Amino acid sequence: MNQKRFAITLLMLGDITALYAALGITLLVRYGTNLTEPWEIHRVPFAIVFFIWIMLFFIAGLYEQEAWNANRIIKERILRTIAAASVVAVLLFYLIPAFVITPKTNLLTQIMLSIGLIVGWRMLASVLIRNTSKTHVLFFGLSDESISLGRKLIEHPHLGFSVIALVHTENTPLPFPSTGDMPIISLNENLLEFIKEKKVSLAIVSAELHSNMELVRILYSVLLSGVRFMDFPTYYENLTGKIPISRISEVWFLENLAGSRKRVYEFSKRLFDIVLALLAGGITIILFPFIVLGIILSTPRDVWHVREKRARPGDGIIFFRQQRIGKNGKPFYFIKFRSQLLGAEHMGNTKEMKDDPRQYAFGTFLRTFYLDELPQMWNVLKGEMSLIGPRPERPKYVAQLAESIPFYSIRLLVPPGITGWAQINMKNDASVEDAPEKLQYDLYYIKNRSLVLDLNIALKTIWVILSREGR
């Protein structure tokens, strides 16, 4: 979406400018106006540092839509990210001989100036995005999804869209005059004058309205006035990262998924899965004795009563094995380090309780930093899972959800993943109640899967782990 690309490009260029401005001020204060030699010394090392910083900003989500508004939460995230980036810079300057800059106080001065300049720039950028690039939007078609999306745009003005009205396209009286801040108008009104008066520049049209010939003629006349058009599903998908429920049908799957196998992508992804799984496997071998010791010392009762407490044959003290459904509905057993008490499944589903009786301290530590997921690299190497994909579910839940949610089984077209698009966008993607929304995210991933999207998911997952926003 043009609006999104504009905002991301603006923020990134502004951040880079702020970083170099901070460096320039530092050199000016330190060396005076003769900056030719100091610039040559600092140019390459700081270019490397700034590249790493921008990557950390991306991982931290500072270019996501929620970060376009420089509120208190975003400012705190900026400070935390710069603090982490500063640690990386200090390690580079002090541990790598190639970074021979002296004195090191230049780095400290540059960091302090960067904090002030970037926070100030982000405050200015939020105003620029909200005002100078404001797009006046008119929705054609009255539905729960269009109303909900319109409200989201009103509640998040930093996205750069202003909802002018919703157009009621049925030949019936208006159901209600407005939905809060969004007025509702009918096709009988003079739309051309209304569009010119309100300076509408973008019209969002529901796909099913294309068969309404009267509406088509009206839209054609609107087109001549210079208004851009976009169908509602595409707009909704670009803005939310989900497939709208109203579009999930047999026709949608035939149009978007039938024959859409991406052989080059699938080969490349499998190659990356194997390489990264081997690297993570090496880390697992190094950490294995410490994790085993931590589990055993933290759960001595489980060690002595393993046969009595385990939920199923094969449920061990160290490892947790459970059947899940993989690609094309094929069952497999995935494996994790046991982060809950042995036989936790017999204790019921108490995830939302403050004092969950299934938890123990070291297991919570493993879950917080996703260390319990490391053994799943074996599932990745076997091809049962991928590093990135929809979450694998238990057979009984798949059967239950397939009966209650139309087209739920379509998510089984791709291998399940350790992390995925739904996991990084939802607070509780494991909830059965949230399964319909998770399906929307999963379908978005299946339709748009690519190495770029996988990289985006991987980087956001790193931020979730580092910020402890996960489980």
Number of C-alpha atoms within 10 A of each C-alpha: 9 7 16 18 10 12 24 18 13 15 22 16 12 17 22 18 16 21 23 18 16 22 23 15 15 21 20 15 12 15 13 10 9 10 14 9 10 14 15 10 15 17 13 12 17 20 14 12 18 18 12 15 22 19 14 19 20 18 22 23 21 23 19 14 16 15 22 27 23 22 13 9 12 18 20 13 17 22 16 14 22 21 14 13 21 19 11 14 22 15 11 16 19 13 11 10 9 10 15 14 17 11 9 12 12 16 19 15 17 20 21 14 18 22 19 13 19 23 19 14 17 23 16 13 21 21 17 17 23 20 16 10 16 17 19 18 25 23 25 25 23 16 14 10 16 19 17 11 18 24 16 15 17 16 10 17 19 25 26 23 22 21 22 21 22 25 21 21 18 14 9 8 8 14 9 10 11 13 14 9 12 17 14 20 20 19 15 10 10 11 17 17 11 13 20 14 9 14 14 22 17 19 22 21 22 20 16 12 16 13 9 11 10 12 16 13 11 14 20 10 14 19 14 10 14 12 18 14 17 15 17 22 20 17 17 18 15 14 16 16 19 23 22 20 13 13 15 15 11 10 11 11 15 11 10 13 16 10 8 11 10 10 9 10 13 15 11 12 18 18 12 15 20 19 13 16 23 16 12 17 19 12 12 19 12 11 13 16 10 10 20 16 11 16 25 15 12 16 18 12 13 19 17 11 12 16 17 10 19 20 15 12 8 12 18 20 26 18 18 21 18 15 15 21 23 27 20 13 17 12 16 19 15 22 19 18 25 23 27 23 21 27 20 17 14 11 11 9 11 13 12 7 8 7 9 13 14 19 15 15 13 19 22 15 13 20 19 19 16 16 17 22 19 21 21 24 27 19 19 24 19 11 16 22 27 26 25 23 25 30 24 24 17 15 17 12 13 17 13 12 18 14 12 10 12 14 16 21 17 18 24 21 15 21 23 25 21 19 21 24 29 26 24 18 16 14 13 16 17 15 10 12 11 13 16 16 16 25 25 21 26 28 27 20 24 20 14 15 19 17 14 10 15 20 12 15 22 19 17 22 21 14 21 20 15 14 15 13 12 18 12
